[in-house]
């Protein structure tokens, strides 16, 4: 499952071959403070693709790719760019990543420059 924030969903139509993502994965769109998930604010083609692919988490778990889910209950003020910069500097963002994710990042030395 590819998780993206509502801020990136509003730009999805500008991504090269964005529709091909559905051949590879499911899309989970996380609500973000200050960004709307209303169809009226999204690119019409993106809204149509997401809408026709909406599925429950159970259906997504049982299907290899091609579905979408909108998570309205995880509206976090988190920036992936800021997280990467924090990790790159050798610091670890307290409370911004689930423990298993932070453990994985540390174990595999992700985002480190040395």
C-alpha positions in Angstrom: 0.0 0.0 0.0 1.3 3.4 -1.0 0.3 6.0 1.6 0.2 9.6 0.6 -1.1 12.7 2.2 -4.0 14.7 0.9 -1.5 17.4 -0.1 0.2 15.1 -2.6 -3.1 13.8 -3.8 -3.9 17.3 -5.0 -0.8 17.1 -7.2 -1.1 13.5 -8.3 -2.4 14.4 -11.8 1.0 16.1 -12.4 3.0 12.9 -11.8 4.3 11.0 -14.8 2.1 8.0 -15.6 0.3 8.3 -12.2 -2.4 5.8 -13.3 0.2 3.1 -13.5 0.5 3.2 -9.7 -2.7 1.3 -9.5 -1.1 -1.6 -11.4 1.6 -1.8 -8.7 -0.1 -1.0 -5.4 -3.1 0.3 -3.6 -3.3 4.0 -2.6 -4.2 5.0 0.9 -4.8 8.8 1.1 -4.3 10.2 4.6 -6.1 13.4 5.5 -3.8 16.3 6.3 -4.6 19.4 8.2 -5.4 22.3 5.8 -6.0 20.1 2.8 -9.4 19.1 1.4 -10.3 15.6 0.1 -13.4 17.0 -1.4 -13.9 15.9 -5.1 -14.5 19.6 -6.0 -10.9 20.5 -5.0 -9.2 17.6 -6.7 -8.3 17.1 -10.4 -11.4 15.5 -12.0 -9.6 12.5 -13.4 -7.8 11.8 -10.1 -11.1 12.1 -8.2 -12.8 9.7 -10.6 -10.0 7.1 -10.4 -9.8 7.2 -6.6 -13.6 7.2 -6.3 -14.2 4.1 -8.5 -11.5 2.2 -6.7 -12.6 2.9 -3.1 -12.5 -0.2 -1.0 -12.5 -1.4 2.6 -9.2 -2.3 4.4 -10.3 -5.9 4.3 -10.8 -5.9 0.6 -7.4 -4.2 0.1 -5.7 -6.9 2.2 -7.2 -9.5 0.0 -6.3 -7.9 -3.3 -2.8 -7.4 -4.7 -3.2 -3.9 -6.2 -5.5 -1.3 -7.7 -7.7 -0.1 -4.9 -7.9 3.0 -2.8 -8.8 4.0 0.7 -9.2 7.4 2.3 -8.0 7.5 5.9 -9.8 10.5 7.5 -8.8 9.4 11.1 -5.0 10.0 10.8 -4.8 13.7 10.0 -1.2 14.3 11.3 0.9 17.4 10.8 3.9 15.4 9.5 6.2 16.4 6.6 8.1 13.6 4.9 10.7 16.1 3.8 11.2 17.2 7.4 11.4 13.6 8.6 14.0 12.7 6.0 16.1 15.8 7.0 15.9 14.9 10.7 16.9 11.3 10.0 19.7 12.5 7.6 21.1 14.6 10.4 21.4 11.6 12.7 18.5 12.6 14.9 15.4 10.5 15.4 12.0 12.1 15.3 10.3 11.4 18.6 6.6 10.4 18.2 6.5 11.0 14.5 7.1 7.5 13.3 5.7 4.2 14.7 8.4 2.2 16.6 8.7 -0.6 14.0 9.2 1.9 11.2 11.9 3.8 13.1 13.6 0.5 14.0 13.6 -0.5 10.3 15.0 2.9 9.3 17.8 2.6 11.9 18.6 -1.0 11.2 19.0 -0.4 7.4 20.7 3.0 7.9 18.1 4.7 5.7 18.5 8.4 5.0 22.0 8.6 6.4 24.7 10.3 4.4 27.7 8.6 5.9 
